[in-house]
Amino acid sequence: MKVKCVICDQIESLDDDSPIAKKLRNRPIHTYMCQQCYDRIKEKTEARISTGKFKLYSTNVPEDEWW
């Protein structure tokens, strides 16, 4: 299965029986990101978290605690 990274447009080939290929085939809303882009985003996110200015907003907060 040929896939294209949504960020850098790099085309890669996946094994048809791999779990990621099955996920992409069965749920078209899911997108593929190459390992280089995934690692780059992971490093930058960890760097932002370590600054202390990064705030993660969760949607699982009950409404009475939100106000």
PDBQT receptor file of N, H, CA, C and O in Angstrom, charges set to zero:
ATOM      1  N   MET A   1       0.852  -1.168   0.000  1.00  0.00    +0.000 N 
ATOM      2  CA  MET A   1       0.000   0.000   0.000  1.00  0.00    +0.000 C 
ATOM      3  C   MET A   1       0.900   1.233   0.000  1.00  0.00    +0.000 C 
ATOM      4  O   MET A   1       1.823   1.326   0.809  1.00  0.00    +0.000 OA
ATOM      5  N   LYS A   2       0.642   2.162  -0.886  1.00  0.00    +0.000 N 
ATOM      6  H   LYS A   2      -0.108   2.086  -1.544  1.00  0.00    +0.000 HD
ATOM      7  CA  LYS A   2       1.399   3.407  -0.946  1.00  0.00    +0.000 C 
ATOM      8  C   LYS A   2       0.641   4.470  -0.162  1.00  0.00    +0.000 C 
ATOM      9  O   LYS A   2      -0.572   4.623  -0.301  1.00  0.00    +0.000 OA
ATOM     10  N   VAL A   3       1.384   5.203   0.668  1.00  0.00    +0.000 N 
ATOM     11  H   VAL A   3       2.370   5.078   0.781  1.00  0.00    +0.000 HD
ATOM     12  CA  VAL A   3       0.804   6.257   1.484  1.00  0.00    +0.000 C 
ATOM     13  C   VAL A   3       1.629   7.525   1.326  1.00  0.00    +0.000 C 
ATOM     14  O   VAL A   3       2.801   7.477   0.952  1.00  0.00    +0.000 OA
ATOM     15  N   LYS A   4       1.002   8.657   1.616  1.00  0.00    +0.000 N 
ATOM     16  H   LYS A   4       0.050   8.695   1.920  1.00  0.00    +0.000 HD
ATOM     17  CA  LYS A   4       1.657   9.949   1.477  1.00  0.00    +0.000 C 
ATOM     18  C   LYS A   4       1.555  10.700   2.793  1.00  0.00    +0.000 C 
ATOM     19  O   LYS A   4       0.473  10.804   3.372  1.00  0.00    +0.000 OA
ATOM     20  N   CYS A   5       2.677  11.222   3.264  1.00  0.00    +0.000 N 
ATOM     21  H   CYS A   5       3.556  11.138   2.794  1.00  0.00    +0.000 HD
ATOM     22  CA  CYS A   5       2.710  11.986   4.506  1.00  0.00    +0.000 C 
ATOM     23  C   CYS A   5       1.920  13.279   4.318  1.00  0.00    +0.000 C 
ATOM     24  O   CYS A   5       2.059  13.951   3.296  1.00  0.00    +0.000 OA
ATOM     25  N   VAL A   6       1.097  13.626   5.297  1.00  0.00    +0.000 N 
ATOM     26  H   VAL A   6       0.984  13.080   6.127  1.00  0.00    +0.000 HD
ATOM     27  CA  VAL A   6       0.259  14.819   5.184  1.00  0.00    +0.000 C 
ATOM     28  C   VAL A   6       1.049  16.101   5.376  1.00  0.00    +0.000 C 
ATOM     29  O   VAL A   6       0.563  17.173   5.016  1.00  0.00    +0.000 OA
ATOM     30  N   ILE A   7       2.253  16.025   5.931  1.00  0.00    +0.000 N 
ATOM     31  H   ILE A   7       2.648  15.154   6.223  1.00  0.00    +0.000 HD
ATOM     32  CA  ILE A   7       3.038  17.224   6.186  1.00  0.00    +0.000 C 
ATOM     33  C   ILE A   7       4.074  17.473   5.085  1.00  0.00    +0.000 C 
ATOM     34  O   ILE A   7       4.127  18.565   4.520  1.00  0.00    +0.000 OA
ATOM     35  N   CYS A   8       4.890  16.470   4.780  1.00  0.00    +0.000 N 
ATOM     36  H   CYS A   8       4.847  15.583   5.239  1.00  0.00    +0.000 HD
ATOM     37  CA  CYS A   8       5.993  16.686   3.843  1.00  0.00    +0.000 C 
ATOM     38  C   CYS A   8       5.742  16.086   2.462  1.00  0.00    +0.000 C 
ATOM     39  O   CYS A   8       6.592  16.224   1.583  1.00  0.00    +0.000 OA
ATOM     40  N   ASP A   9       4.624  15.437   2.245  1.00  0.00    +0.000 N 
ATOM     41  H   ASP A   9       3.933  15.324   2.959  1.00  0.00    +0.000 HD
ATOM     42  CA  ASP A   9       4.241  14.837   0.965  1.00  0.00    +0.000 C 
ATOM     43  C   ASP A   9       5.199  13.748   0.488  1.00  0.00    +0.000 C 
ATOM     44  O   ASP A   9       5.285  13.483  -0.711  1.00  0.00    +0.000 OA
ATOM     45  N   GLN A  10       5.909  13.125   1.404  1.00  0.00    +0.000 N 
ATOM     46  H   GLN A  10       5.839  13.340   2.378  1.00  0.00    +0.000 HD
ATOM     47  CA  GLN A  10       6.800  12.015   1.072  1.00  0.00    +0.000 C 
ATOM     48  C   GLN A  10       5.952  10.761   0.878  1.00  0.00    +0.000 C 
ATOM     49  O   GLN A  10       5.083  10.462   1.697  1.00  0.00    +0.000 OA
ATOM     50  N   ILE A  11       6.202  10.035  -0.198  1.00  0.00    +0.000 N 
ATOM     51  H   ILE A  11       6.908  10.278  -0.863  1.00  0.00    +0.000 HD
ATOM     52  CA  ILE A  11       5.447   8.820  -0.490  1.00  0.00    +0.000 C 
ATOM     53  C   ILE A  11       6.233   7.621   0.016  1.00  0.00    +0.000 C 
ATOM     54  O   ILE A  11       7.416   7.474  -0.291  1.00  0.00    +0.000 OA
ATOM     55  N   GLU A  12       5.575   6.762   0.795  1.00  0.00    +0.000 N 
ATOM     56  H   GLU A  12       4.614   6.882   1.045  1.00  0.00    +0.000 HD
ATOM     57  CA  GLU A  12       6.189   5.557   1.340  1.00  0.00    +0.000 C 
ATOM     58  C   GLU A  12       5.314   4.356   1.028  1.00  0.00    +0.000 C 
ATOM     59  O   GLU A  12       4.144   4.500   0.676  1.00  0.00    +0.000 OA
ATOM     60  N   SER A  13       5.877   3.202   1.156  1.00  0.00    +0.000 N 
ATOM     61  H   SER A  13       6.829   3.085   1.442  1.00  0.00    +0.000 HD
ATOM     62  CA  SER A  13       5.157   1.964   0.915  1.00  0.00    +0.000 C 
ATOM     63  C   SER A  13       5.007   1.206   2.228  1.00  0.00    +0.000 C 
ATOM     64  O   SER A  13       5.982   1.019   2.956  1.00  0.00    +0.000 OA
ATOM     65  N   LEU A  14       3.796   0.774   2.526  1.00  0.00    +0.000 N 
ATOM     66  H   LEU A  14       3.005   0.926   1.935  1.00  0.00    +0.000 HD
ATOM     67  CA  LEU A  14       3.513  -0.002   3.734  1.00  0.00    +0.000 C 
ATOM     68  C   LEU A  14       3.113  -1.414   3.348  1.00  0.00    +0.000 C 
ATOM     69  O   LEU A  14       2.543  -1.641   2.280  1.00  0.00    +0.000 OA
ATOM     70  N   ASP A  15       3.413  -2.353   4.219  1.00  0.00    +0.000 N 
ATOM     71  H   ASP A  15       3.876  -2.168   5.086  1.00  0.00    +0.000 HD
ATOM     72  CA  ASP A  15       2.959  -3.726   4.033  1.00  0.00    +0.000 C 
ATOM     73  C   ASP A  15       1.439  -3.749   4.158  1.00  0.00    +0.000 C 
ATOM     74  O   ASP A  15       0.886  -3.134   5.070  1.00  0.00    +0.000 OA
ATOM     75  N   ASP A  16       0.762  -4.446   3.261  1.00  0.00    +0.000 N 
ATOM     76  H   ASP A  16       1.211  -4.946   2.520  1.00  0.00    +0.000 HD
ATOM     77  CA  ASP A  16      -0.703  -4.477   3.258  1.00  0.00    +0.000 C 
ATOM     78  C   ASP A  16      -1.296  -5.082   4.527  1.00  0.00    +0.000 C 
ATOM     79  O   ASP A  16      -2.436  -4.779   4.880  1.00  0.00    +0.000 OA
ATOM     80  N   ASP A  17      -0.537  -5.934   5.214  1.00  0.00    +0.000 N 
ATOM     81  H   ASP A  17       0.389  -6.180   4.927  1.00  0.00    +0.000 HD
ATOM     82  CA  ASP A  17      -1.046  -6.593   6.411  1.00  0.00    +0.000 C 
ATOM     83  C   ASP A  17      -0.664  -5.882   7.700  1.00  0.00    +0.000 C 
ATOM     84  O   ASP A  17      -0.990  -6.369   8.782  1.00  0.00    +0.000 OA
ATOM     85  N   SER A  18       0.015  -4.749   7.617  1.00  0.00    +0.000 N 
ATOM     86  H   SER A  18       0.280  -4.353   6.737  1.00  0.00    +0.000 HD
ATOM     87  CA  SER A  18       0.424  -4.034   8.829  1.00  0.00    +0.000 C 
ATOM     88  C   SER A  18      -0.787  -3.355   9.470  1.00  0.00    +0.000 C 
ATOM     89  O   SER A  18      -1.742  -3.005   8.776  1.00  0.00    +0.000 OA
ATOM     90  N   PRO A  19      -0.751  -3.168  10.782  1.00  0.00    +0.000 N 
ATOM     91  CA  PRO A  19      -1.881  -2.533  11.471  1.00  0.00    +0.000 C 
ATOM     92  C   PRO A  19      -2.163  -1.110  10.985  1.00  0.00    +0.000 C 
ATOM     93  O   PRO A  19      -3.325  -0.713  10.891  1.00  0.00    +0.000 OA
ATOM     94  N   ILE A  20      -1.124  -0.342  10.676  1.00  0.00    +0.000 N 
ATOM     95  H   ILE A  20      -0.180  -0.664  10.752  1.00  0.00    +0.000 HD
ATOM     96  CA  ILE A  20      -1.344   1.028  10.213  1.00  0.00    +0.000 C 
ATOM     97  C   ILE A  20      -2.023   1.039   8.847  1.00  0.00    +0.000 C 
ATOM     98  O   ILE A  20      -2.863   1.899   8.583  1.00  0.00    +0.000 OA
ATOM     99  N   ALA A  21      -1.667   0.088   7.972  1.00  0.00    +0.000 N 
ATOM    100  H   ALA A  21      -0.985  -0.611   8.187  1.00  0.00    +0.000 HD
ATOM    101  CA  ALA A  21      -2.304   0.005   6.652  1.00  0.00    +0.000 C 
ATOM    102  C   ALA A  21      -3.779  -0.363   6.791  1.00  0.00    +0.000 C 
ATOM    103  O   ALA A  21      -4.629   0.179   6.084  1.00  0.00    +0.000 OA
ATOM    104  N   LYS A  22      -4.074  -1.274   7.691  1.00  0.00    +0.000 N 
ATOM    105  H   LYS A  22      -3.384  -1.714   8.265  1.00  0.00    +0.000 HD
ATOM    106  CA  LYS A  22      -5.473  -1.653   7.912  1.00  0.00    +0.000 C 
ATOM    107  C   LYS A  22      -6.278  -0.498   8.475  1.00  0.00    +0.000 C 
ATOM    108  O   LYS A  22      -7.435  -0.304   8.101  1.00  0.00    +0.000 OA
ATOM    109  N   LYS A  23      -5.667   0.281   9.385  1.00  0.00    +0.000 N 
ATOM    110  H   LYS A  23      -4.728   0.124   9.689  1.00  0.00    +0.000 HD
ATOM    111  CA  LYS A  23      -6.366   1.432   9.960  1.00  0.00    +0.000 C 
ATOM    112  C   LYS A  23      -6.657   2.475   8.886  1.00  0.00    +0.000 C 
ATOM    113  O   LYS A  23      -7.751   3.036   8.843  1.00  0.00    +0.000 OA
ATOM    114  N   LEU A  24      -5.687   2.732   8.029  1.00  0.00    +0.000 N 
ATOM    115  H   LEU A  24      -4.798   2.276   8.064  1.00  0.00    +0.000 HD
ATOM    116  CA  LEU A  24      -5.880   3.722   6.971  1.00  0.00    +0.000 C 
ATOM    117  C   LEU A  24      -6.905   3.254   5.942  1.00  0.00    +0.000 C 
ATOM    118  O   LEU A  24      -7.661   4.060   5.400  1.00  0.00    +0.000 OA
ATOM    119  N   ARG A  25      -6.927   1.967   5.680  1.00  0.00    +0.000 N 
ATOM    120  H   ARG A  25      -6.313   1.313   6.121  1.00  0.00    +0.000 HD
ATOM    121  CA  ARG A  25      -7.852   1.426   4.694  1.00  0.00    +0.000 C 
ATOM    122  C   ARG A  25      -9.288   1.408   5.215  1.00  0.00    +0.000 C 
ATOM    123  O   ARG A  25     -10.220   1.699   4.465  1.00  0.00    +0.000 OA
ATOM    124  N   ASN A  26      -9.473   1.075   6.475  1.00  0.00    +0.000 N 
ATOM    125  H   ASN A  26      -8.716   0.839   7.084  1.00  0.00    +0.000 HD
ATOM    126  CA  ASN A  26     -10.817   0.917   7.032  1.00  0.00    +0.000 C 
ATOM    127  C   ASN A  26     -11.413   2.215   7.561  1.00  0.00    +0.000 C 
ATOM    128  O   ASN A  26     -12.634   2.336   7.663  1.00  0.00    +0.000 OA
ATOM    129  N   ARG A  27     -10.572   3.180   7.897  1.00  0.00    +0.000 N 
ATOM    130  H   ARG A  27      -9.581   3.082   7.814  1.00  0.00    +0.000 HD
ATOM    131  CA  ARG A  27     -11.056   4.461   8.423  1.00  0.00    +0.000 C 
ATOM    132  C   ARG A  27     -10.398   5.585   7.635  1.00  0.00    +0.000 C 
ATOM    133  O   ARG A  27      -9.320   6.046   8.009  1.00  0.00    +0.000 OA
ATOM    134  N   PRO A  28     -11.016   6.029   6.567  1.00  0.00    +0.000 N 
ATOM    135  CA  PRO A  28     -10.375   7.018   5.694  1.00  0.00    +0.000 C 
ATOM    136  C   PRO A  28     -10.130   8.377   6.346  1.00  0.00    +0.000 C 
ATOM    137  O   PRO A  28      -9.379   9.181   5.795  1.00  0.00    +0.000 OA
ATOM    138  N   ILE A  29     -10.728   8.658   7.483  1.00  0.00    +0.000 N 
ATOM    139  H   ILE A  29     -11.339   8.005   7.930  1.00  0.00    +0.000 HD
ATOM    140  CA  ILE A  29     -10.508   9.931   8.157  1.00  0.00    +0.000 C 
ATOM    141  C   ILE A  29      -9.102   9.987   8.759  1.00  0.00    +0.000 C 
ATOM    142  O   ILE A  29      -8.570  11.079   8.958  1.00  0.00    +0.000 OA
ATOM    143  N   HIS A  30      -8.497   8.852   9.051  1.00  0.00    +0.000 N 
ATOM    144  H   HIS A  30      -8.930   7.965   8.890  1.00  0.00    +0.000 HD
ATOM    145  CA  HIS A  30      -7.155   8.810   9.613  1.00  0.00    +0.000 C 
ATOM    146  C   HIS A  30      -6.142   9.188   8.537  1.00  0.00    +0.000 C 
ATOM    147  O   HIS A  30      -6.308   8.836   7.370  1.00  0.00    +0.000 OA
ATOM    148  N   THR A  31      -5.111   9.894   8.927  1.00  0.00    +0.000 N 
ATOM    149  H   THR A  31      -4.976  10.180   9.875  1.00  0.00    +0.000 HD
ATOM    150  CA  THR A  31      -4.078  10.314   7.985  1.00  0.00    +0.000 C 
ATOM    151  C   THR A  31      -2.747   9.697   8.372  1.00  0.00    +0.000 C 
ATOM    152  O   THR A  31      -2.560   9.252   9.505  1.00  0.00    +0.000 OA
ATOM    153  N   TYR A  32      -1.826   9.674   7.421  1.00  0.00    +0.000 N 
ATOM    154  H   TYR A  32      -1.978  10.035   6.501  1.00  0.00    +0.000 HD
ATOM    155  CA  TYR A  32      -0.517   9.083   7.640  1.00  0.00    +0.000 C 
ATOM    156  C   TYR A  32       0.528  10.176   7.802  1.00  0.00    +0.000 C 
ATOM    157  O   TYR A  32       0.520  11.170   7.075  1.00  0.00    +0.000 OA
ATOM    158  N   MET A  33       1.424   9.984   8.758  1.00  0.00    +0.000 N 
ATOM    159  H   MET A  33       1.431   9.177   9.348  1.00  0.00    +0.000 HD
ATOM    160  CA  MET A  33       2.541  10.888   8.961  1.00  0.00    +0.000 C 
ATOM    161  C   MET A  33       3.818  10.056   9.001  1.00  0.00    +0.000 C 
ATOM    162  O   MET A  33       3.895   9.070   9.734  1.00  0.00    +0.000 OA
ATOM    163  N   CYS A  34       4.831  10.453   8.207  1.00  0.00    +0.000 N 
ATOM    164  H   CYS A  34       4.769  11.254   7.611  1.00  0.00    +0.000 HD
ATOM    165  CA  CYS A  34       6.075   9.691   8.157  1.00  0.00    +0.000 C 
ATOM    166  C   CYS A  34       6.804   9.784   9.505  1.00  0.00    +0.000 C 
ATOM    167  O   CYS A  34       6.501  10.651  10.325  1.00  0.00    +0.000 OA
ATOM    168  N   GLN A  35       7.742   8.904   9.715  1.00  0.00    +0.000 N 
ATOM    169  H   GLN A  35       7.988   8.200   9.049  1.00  0.00    +0.000 HD
ATOM    170  CA  GLN A  35       8.446   8.826  10.990  1.00  0.00    +0.000 C 
ATOM    171  C   GLN A  35       9.260  10.086  11.263  1.00  0.00    +0.000 C 
ATOM    172  O   GLN A  35       9.347  10.515  12.414  1.00  0.00    +0.000 OA
ATOM    173  N   GLN A  36       9.859  10.691  10.236  1.00  0.00    +0.000 N 
ATOM    174  H   GLN A  36       9.789  10.342   9.301  1.00  0.00    +0.000 HD
ATOM    175  CA  GLN A  36      10.653  11.907  10.427  1.00  0.00    +0.000 C 
ATOM    176  C   GLN A  36       9.772  13.052  10.923  1.00  0.00    +0.000 C 
ATOM    177  O   GLN A  36      10.160  13.773  11.843  1.00  0.00    +0.000 OA
ATOM    178  N   CYS A  37       8.600  13.227  10.332  1.00  0.00    +0.000 N 
ATOM    179  H   CYS A  37       8.285  12.642   9.586  1.00  0.00    +0.000 HD
ATOM    180  CA  CYS A  37       7.683  14.290  10.767  1.00  0.00    +0.000 C 
ATOM    181  C   CYS A  37       7.152  13.997  12.168  1.00  0.00    +0.000 C 
ATOM    182  O   CYS A  37       7.022  14.906  12.988  1.00  0.00    +0.000 OA
ATOM    183  N   TYR A  38       6.849  12.746  12.438  1.00  0.00    +0.000 N 
ATOM    184  H   TYR A  38       6.954  12.008  11.772  1.00  0.00    +0.000 HD
ATOM    185  CA  TYR A  38       6.351  12.358  13.757  1.00  0.00    +0.000 C 
ATOM    186  C   TYR A  38       7.395  12.671  14.832  1.00  0.00    +0.000 C 
ATOM    187  O   TYR A  38       7.065  13.230  15.878  1.00  0.00    +0.000 OA
ATOM    188  N   ASP A  39       8.661  12.307  14.569  1.00  0.00    +0.000 N 
ATOM    189  H   ASP A  39       8.929  11.853  13.719  1.00  0.00    +0.000 HD
ATOM    190  CA  ASP A  39       9.730  12.565  15.534  1.00  0.00    +0.000 C 
ATOM    191  C   ASP A  39       9.957  14.068  15.727  1.00  0.00    +0.000 C 
ATOM    192  O   ASP A  39      10.178  14.524  16.849  1.00  0.00    +0.000 OA
ATOM    193  N   ARG A  40       9.902  14.834  14.637  1.00  0.00    +0.000 N 
ATOM    194  H   ARG A  40       9.722  14.464  13.726  1.00  0.00    +0.000 HD
ATOM    195  CA  ARG A  40      10.115  16.272  14.723  1.00  0.00    +0.000 C 
ATOM    196  C   ARG A  40       9.018  16.927  15.564  1.00  0.00    +0.000 C 
ATOM    197  O   ARG A  40       9.316  17.782  16.397  1.00  0.00    +0.000 OA
ATOM    198  N   ILE A  41       7.767  16.543  15.363  1.00  0.00    +0.000 N 
ATOM    199  H   ILE A  41       7.526  15.848  14.686  1.00  0.00    +0.000 HD
ATOM    200  CA  ILE A  41       6.665  17.104  16.143  1.00  0.00    +0.000 C 
ATOM    201  C   ILE A  41       6.769  16.686  17.606  1.00  0.00    +0.000 C 
ATOM    202  O   ILE A  41       6.486  17.474  18.508  1.00  0.00    +0.000 OA
ATOM    203  N   LYS A  42       7.177  15.443  17.831  1.00  0.00    +0.000 N 
ATOM    204  H   LYS A  42       7.408  14.803  17.098  1.00  0.00    +0.000 HD
ATOM    205  CA  LYS A  42       7.331  14.952  19.207  1.00  0.00    +0.000 C 
ATOM    206  C   LYS A  42       8.398  15.751  19.952  1.00  0.00    +0.000 C 
ATOM    207  O   LYS A  42       8.184  16.145  21.098  1.00  0.00    +0.000 OA
ATOM    208  N   GLU A  43       9.546  15.996  19.312  1.00  0.00    +0.000 N 
ATOM    209  H   GLU A  43       9.720  15.676  18.381  1.00  0.00    +0.000 HD
ATOM    210  CA  GLU A  43      10.626  16.755  19.953  1.00  0.00    +0.000 C 
ATOM    211  C   GLU A  43      10.202  18.189  20.249  1.00  0.00    +0.000 C 
ATOM    212  O   GLU A  43      10.481  18.706  21.331  1.00  0.00    +0.000 OA
ATOM    213  N   LYS A  44       9.537  18.828  19.307  1.00  0.00    +0.000 N 
ATOM    214  H   LYS A  44       9.311  18.408  18.429  1.00  0.00    +0.000 HD
ATOM    215  CA  LYS A  44       9.114  20.215  19.519  1.00  0.00    +0.000 C 
ATOM    216  C   LYS A  44       8.047  20.317  20.604  1.00  0.00    +0.000 C 
ATOM    217  O   LYS A  44       8.042  21.278  21.373  1.00  0.00    +0.000 OA
ATOM    218  N   THR A  45       7.152  19.348  20.678  1.00  0.00    +0.000 N 
ATOM    219  H   THR A  45       7.156  18.567  20.053  1.00  0.00    +0.000 HD
ATOM    220  CA  THR A  45       6.124  19.345  21.713  1.00  0.00    +0.000 C 
ATOM    221  C   THR A  45       6.756  19.144  23.082  1.00  0.00    +0.000 C 
ATOM    222  O   THR A  45       6.383  19.818  24.042  1.00  0.00    +0.000 OA
ATOM    223  N   GLU A  46       7.708  18.223  23.181  1.00  0.00    +0.000 N 
ATOM    224  H   GLU A  46       8.011  17.675  22.402  1.00  0.00    +0.000 HD
ATOM    225  CA  GLU A  46       8.389  17.999  24.460  1.00  0.00    +0.000 C 
ATOM    226  C   GLU A  46       9.168  19.243  24.884  1.00  0.00    +0.000 C 
ATOM    227  O   GLU A  46       9.247  19.549  26.073  1.00  0.00    +0.000 OA
ATOM    228  N   ALA A  47       9.745  19.962  23.914  1.00  0.00    +0.000 N 
ATOM    229  H   ALA A  47       9.680  19.712  22.947  1.00  0.00    +0.000 HD
ATOM    230  CA  ALA A  47      10.470  21.191  24.231  1.00  0.00    +0.000 C 
ATOM    231  C   ALA A  47       9.509  22.258  24.752  1.00  0.00    +0.000 C 
ATOM    232  O   ALA A  47       9.849  22.986  25.684  1.00  0.00    +0.000 OA
ATOM    233  N   ARG A  48       8.317  22.363  24.166  1.00  0.00    +0.000 N 
ATOM    234  H   ARG A  48       8.040  21.771  23.408  1.00  0.00    +0.000 HD
ATOM    235  CA  ARG A  48       7.328  23.339  24.643  1.00  0.00    +0.000 C 
ATOM    236  C   ARG A  48       6.829  22.976  26.029  1.00  0.00    +0.000 C 
ATOM    237  O   ARG A  48       6.632  23.856  26.866  1.00  0.00    +0.000 OA
ATOM    238  N   ILE A  49       6.622  21.688  26.282  1.00  0.00    +0.000 N 
ATOM    239  H   ILE A  49       6.782  20.973  25.601  1.00  0.00    +0.000 HD
ATOM    240  CA  ILE A  49       6.152  21.248  27.604  1.00  0.00    +0.000 C 
ATOM    241  C   ILE A  49       7.195  21.578  28.663  1.00  0.00    +0.000 C 
ATOM    242  O   ILE A  49       6.845  21.980  29.772  1.00  0.00    +0.000 OA
ATOM    243  N   SER A  50       8.468  21.412  28.333  1.00  0.00    +0.000 N 
ATOM    244  H   SER A  50       8.752  21.085  27.432  1.00  0.00    +0.000 HD
ATOM    245  CA  SER A  50       9.531  21.651  29.309  1.00  0.00    +0.000 C 
ATOM    246  C   SER A  50       9.693  23.128  29.652  1.00  0.00    +0.000 C 
ATOM    247  O   SER A  50      10.278  23.441  30.689  1.00  0.00    +0.000 OA
ATOM    248  N   THR A  51       9.199  24.049  28.824  1.00  0.00    +0.000 N 
ATOM    249  H   THR A  51       8.723  23.795  27.982  1.00  0.00    +0.000 HD
ATOM    250  CA  THR A  51       9.296  25.477  29.139  1.00  0.00    +0.000 C 
ATOM    251  C   THR A  51       8.349  25.874  30.259  1.00  0.00    +0.000 C 
ATOM    252  O   THR A  51       8.579  26.878  30.933  1.00  0.00    +0.000 OA
ATOM    253  N   GLY A  52       7.295  25.108  30.468  1.00  0.00    +0.000 N 
ATOM    254  H   GLY A  52       7.108  24.293  29.920  1.00  0.00    +0.000 HD
ATOM    255  CA  GLY A  52       6.330  25.430  31.509  1.00  0.00    +0.000 C 
ATOM    256  C   GLY A  52       5.214  26.339  31.045  1.00  0.00    +0.000 C 
ATOM    257  O   GLY A  52       4.278  26.591  31.804  1.00  0.00    +0.000 OA
ATOM    258  N   LYS A  53       5.283  26.841  29.815  1.00  0.00    +0.000 N 
ATOM    259  H   LYS A  53       6.044  26.636  29.199  1.00  0.00    +0.000 HD
ATOM    260  CA  LYS A  53       4.254  27.725  29.288  1.00  0.00    +0.000 C 
ATOM    261  C   LYS A  53       3.209  26.970  28.484  1.00  0.00    +0.000 C 
ATOM    262  O   LYS A  53       2.233  27.563  28.025  1.00  0.00    +0.000 OA
ATOM    263  N   PHE A  54       3.397  25.697  28.313  1.00  0.00    +0.000 N 
ATOM    264  H   PHE A  54       4.190  25.215  28.687  1.00  0.00    +0.000 HD
ATOM    265  CA  PHE A  54       2.491  24.860  27.529  1.00  0.00    +0.000 C 
ATOM    266  C   PHE A  54       1.341  24.421  28.423  1.00  0.00    +0.000 C 
ATOM    267  O   PHE A  54       1.569  23.867  29.499  1.00  0.00    +0.000 OA
ATOM    268  N   LYS A  55       0.105  24.664  27.990  1.00  0.00    +0.000 N 
ATOM    269  H   LYS A  55      -0.080  25.114  27.117  1.00  0.00    +0.000 HD
ATOM    270  CA  LYS A  55      -1.059  24.255  28.763  1.00  0.00    +0.000 C 
ATOM    271  C   LYS A  55      -1.907  23.340  27.901  1.00  0.00    +0.000 C 
ATOM    272  O   LYS A  55      -2.314  23.715  26.801  1.00  0.00    +0.000 OA
ATOM    273  N   LEU A  56      -2.169  22.162  28.389  1.00  0.00    +0.000 N 
ATOM    274  H   LEU A  56      -1.838  21.858  29.282  1.00  0.00    +0.000 HD
ATOM    275  CA  LEU A  56      -2.969  21.186  27.667  1.00  0.00    +0.000 C 
ATOM    276  C   LEU A  56      -4.428  21.349  28.078  1.00  0.00    +0.000 C 
ATOM    277  O   LEU A  56      -4.781  21.173  29.244  1.00  0.00    +0.000 OA
ATOM    278  N   TYR A  57      -5.260  21.683  27.115  1.00  0.00    +0.000 N 
ATOM    279  H   TYR A  57      -4.973  21.825  26.168  1.00  0.00    +0.000 HD
ATOM    280  CA  TYR A  57      -6.679  21.845  27.374  1.00  0.00    +0.000 C 
ATOM    281  C   TYR A  57      -7.380  20.519  27.137  1.00  0.00    +0.000 C 
ATOM    282  O   TYR A  57      -7.261  19.935  26.061  1.00  0.00    +0.000 OA
ATOM    283  N   SER A  58      -8.099  20.049  28.124  1.00  0.00    +0.000 N 
ATOM    284  H   SER A  58      -8.196  20.524  28.999  1.00  0.00    +0.000 HD
ATOM    285  CA  SER A  58      -8.805  18.781  28.039  1.00  0.00    +0.000 C 
ATOM    286  C   SER A  58     -10.296  19.039  27.889  1.00  0.00    +0.000 C 
ATOM    287  O   SER A  58     -10.848  19.938  28.523  1.00  0.00    +0.000 OA
ATOM    288  N   THR A  59     -10.937  18.249  27.052  1.00  0.00    +0.000 N 
ATOM    289  H   THR A  59     -10.488  17.519  26.537  1.00  0.00    +0.000 HD
ATOM    290  CA  THR A  59     -12.376  18.396  26.866  1.00  0.00    +0.000 C 
ATOM    291  C   THR A  59     -13.162  17.524  27.828  1.00  0.00    +0.000 C 
ATOM    292  O   THR A  59     -14.392  17.515  27.784  1.00  0.00    +0.000 OA
ATOM    293  N   ASN A  60     -12.481  16.795  28.691  1.00  0.00    +0.000 N 
ATOM    294  H   ASN A  60     -11.481  16.802  28.726  1.00  0.00    +0.000 HD
ATOM    295  CA  ASN A  60     -13.150  15.873  29.607  1.00  0.00    +0.000 C 
ATOM    296  C   ASN A  60     -13.421  16.500  30.968  1.00  0.00    +0.000 C 
ATOM    297  O   ASN A  60     -13.695  15.780  31.927  1.00  0.00    +0.000 OA
ATOM    298  N   VAL A  61     -13.353  17.805  31.073  1.00  0.00    +0.000 N 
ATOM    299  H   VAL A  61     -13.131  18.390  30.293  1.00  0.00    +0.000 HD
ATOM    300  CA  VAL A  61     -13.609  18.496  32.334  1.00  0.00    +0.000 C 
ATOM    301  C   VAL A  61     -15.111  18.684  32.499  1.00  0.00    +0.000 C 
ATOM    302  O   VAL A  61     -15.763  19.206  31.594  1.00  0.00    +0.000 OA
ATOM    303  N   PRO A  62     -15.678  18.273  33.630  1.00  0.00    +0.000 N 
ATOM    304  CA  PRO A  62     -17.111  18.497  33.845  1.00  0.00    +0.000 C 
ATOM    305  C   PRO A  62     -17.456  19.986  33.798  1.00  0.00    +0.000 C 
ATOM    306  O   PRO A  62     -16.627  20.835  34.126  1.00  0.00    +0.000 OA
ATOM    307  N   GLU A  63     -18.677  20.291  33.390  1.00  0.00    +0.000 N 
ATOM    308  H   GLU A  63     -19.351  19.601  33.123  1.00  0.00    +0.000 HD
ATOM    309  CA  GLU A  63     -19.075  21.670  33.153  1.00  0.00    +0.000 C 
ATOM    310  C   GLU A  63     -19.042  22.501  34.438  1.00  0.00    +0.000 C 
ATOM    311  O   GLU A  63     -18.683  23.678  34.392  1.00  0.00    +0.000 OA
ATOM    312  N   ASP A  64     -19.408  21.915  35.581  1.00  0.00    +0.000 N 
ATOM    313  H   ASP A  64     -19.700  20.959  35.618  1.00  0.00    +0.000 HD
ATOM    314  CA  ASP A  64     -19.426  22.699  36.817  1.00  0.00    +0.000 C 
ATOM    315  C   ASP A  64     -18.016  23.048  37.274  1.00  0.00    +0.000 C 
ATOM    316  O   ASP A  64     -17.849  24.044  37.978  1.00  0.00    +0.000 OA
ATOM    317  N   GLU A  65     -16.991  22.276  36.909  1.00  0.00    +0.000 N 
ATOM    318  H   GLU A  65     -17.127  21.467  36.338  1.00  0.00    +0.000 HD
ATOM    319  CA  GLU A  65     -15.620  22.607  37.253  1.00  0.00    +0.000 C 
ATOM    320  C   GLU A  65     -15.040  23.624  36.250  1.00  0.00    +0.000 C 
ATOM    321  O   GLU A  65     -14.085  24.334  36.561  1.00  0.00    +0.000 OA
ATOM    322  N   TRP A  66     -15.624  23.680  35.063  1.00  0.00    +0.000 N 
ATOM    323  H   TRP A  66     -16.401  23.103  34.811  1.00  0.00    +0.000 HD
ATOM    324  CA  TRP A  66     -15.121  24.577  34.036  1.00  0.00    +0.000 C 
ATOM    325  C   TRP A  66     -15.374  26.034  34.395  1.00  0.00    +0.000 C 
ATOM    326  O   TRP A  66     -14.541  26.893  34.106  1.00  0.00    +0.000 OA
ATOM    327  N   TRP A  67     -16.500  26.322  35.013  1.00  0.00    +0.000 N 
ATOM    328  H   TRP A  67     -17.177  25.624  35.247  1.00  0.00    +0.000 HD
ATOM    329  CA  TRP A  67     -16.840  27.689  35.379  1.00  0.00    +0.000 C 
ATOM    330  C   TRP A  67     -16.157  27.996  36.637  1.00  0.00    +0.000 C 
ATOM    331  O   TRP A  67     -16.288  29.104  37.157  1.00  0.00    +0.000 OA
TER     332      TRP A  67
